[in-house]
Amino acid sequence: MKYERLDHTVLTVNDIDATIDFYTRVLGMEVVTFSMLVNDRKALRFGDSKINLHEVGKEIQPTAQNPGSGTEHLCFIVSDPIEEVIAHLEAQNAVIEDGPVVRIGVLGPINSVYVRDPDGNLLELSNPVED
């Protein structure tokens, strides 16, 4: 099997509206509404990927064996310089939990800062480290 990319992931959240506010306002993602099998499902789109949202107790089947809020660690590669990311996060009153710190991403070293969303999911915002 040859993989091209990750299409989407699913976050199980306590409050879809609070999640949408955080991800659109703080992280600049776009909210999308779709109704394929279930009316008015919400997702967050960024680039060629999306995060589908499930509300705790109302998960769309099939789902993870033990869905729950606050159980994810997602890493996003962003094109804005990490200093601008930090300034934006601070302007939005987002608490930076760690960073900037160099970690190892799939393609090599990345410079990362960490924040948490309203459910406590750990979000890593990163720039590739140039040689």
C-alpha positions in Angstrom: 0.0 0.0 0.0 1.3 3.5 -0.9 0.0 6.4 1.1 -0.4 9.9 -0.2 -1.6 11.9 2.8 -3.8 12.0 5.9 -7.3 13.1 4.7 -8.9 13.8 8.0 -9.0 13.0 11.7 -11.9 13.1 14.2 -12.0 15.0 17.5 -14.5 14.1 20.1 -15.4 17.3 21.9 -17.6 18.4 24.8 -18.8 21.6 23.0 -18.7 21.9 19.2 -19.4 25.6 19.3 -16.5 26.3 21.7 -14.3 24.1 19.6 -15.2 25.9 16.4 -14.6 29.3 18.0 -11.1 28.2 19.2 -10.0 26.6 16.0 -11.3 29.4 13.7 -10.3 32.3 15.9 -7.1 31.1 17.4 -5.8 28.8 14.7 -7.4 30.3 11.6 -9.1 27.2 10.4 -12.3 27.3 8.3 -15.5 25.7 9.6 -17.4 23.6 7.1 -20.9 22.1 7.4 -21.7 18.9 5.5 -24.6 16.5 5.5 -23.8 13.3 3.8 -25.4 10.8 6.2 -26.0 13.0 9.1 -27.4 16.5 8.9 -25.3 19.5 9.7 -22.0 17.8 10.7 -19.3 20.2 11.4 -15.6 20.0 10.5 -12.6 22.3 10.5 -10.7 22.6 7.2 -7.1 23.6 6.8 -5.2 23.2 3.5 -6.0 19.8 2.0 -7.1 18.3 5.3 -10.0 18.5 7.8 -10.9 17.6 11.4 -14.4 16.2 11.7 -16.1 17.0 15.0 -18.1 14.5 17.1 -19.9 15.6 20.3 -19.3 13.4 23.4 -22.2 10.9 23.6 -23.3 11.7 20.0 -20.4 10.2 18.1 -21.0 9.1 14.5 -20.5 5.4 14.0 -18.2 3.8 13.5 -16.0 5.5 16.0 -12.8 4.9 18.0 -13.2 2.1 20.5 -12.9 4.6 23.4 -13.8 8.1 22.2 -13.3 10.9 24.5 -12.5 14.6 24.7 -9.0 15.8 25.4 -7.2 12.6 24.2 -5.4 13.9 21.1 -2.0 15.4 20.3 -2.1 16.9 16.8 0.9 18.5 15.1 0.4 21.1 12.4 3.1 22.4 10.1 2.4 26.1 9.6 3.9 28.5 7.1 4.0 31.5 9.4 7.3 32.0 11.2 7.1 30.6 14.7 7.6 34.1 16.2 4.5 35.3 14.4 2.6 32.2 15.6 3.6 33.0 19.2 2.5 36.6 18.8 -0.8 35.6 17.4 -1.4 33.0 20.1 -0.6 35.6 22.8 -2.9 38.2 21.1 -5.7 35.6 21.3 -4.9 34.9 25.0 -4.0 31.3 24.2 -1.7 29.8 26.9 1.6 28.5 25.4 2.3 25.4 27.3 5.8 24.8 25.9 8.2 26.1 23.3 9.5 27.1 21.1 11.4 23.9 21.2 13.0 21.7 18.5 11.3 18.3 18.0 11.5 15.7 15.3 8.8 15.6 12.6 8.2 13.2 9.8 10.6 15.1 7.5 13.2 16.2 10.0 13.6 18.7 12.8 10.7 21.1 13.6 10.5 24.2 15.8 7.3 23.8 17.9 5.0 25.6 20.3 2.3 23.8 22.2 -1.2 25.0 23.2 -4.4 23.2 24.4 -7.9 23.5 22.9 -11.0 23.9 25.0 -11.1 20.1 25.6 -7.4 19.8 26.6 -6.2 18.3 23.4 -2.5 19.1 22.9 -1.8 21.1 19.7 1.7 21.5 18.3 2.3 24.3 15.8 5.5 23.9 14.0 7.9 25.2 11.4 10.5 22.9 9.7 14.0 23.8 10.8 16.1 25.0 7.9 19.6 23.5 7.4 
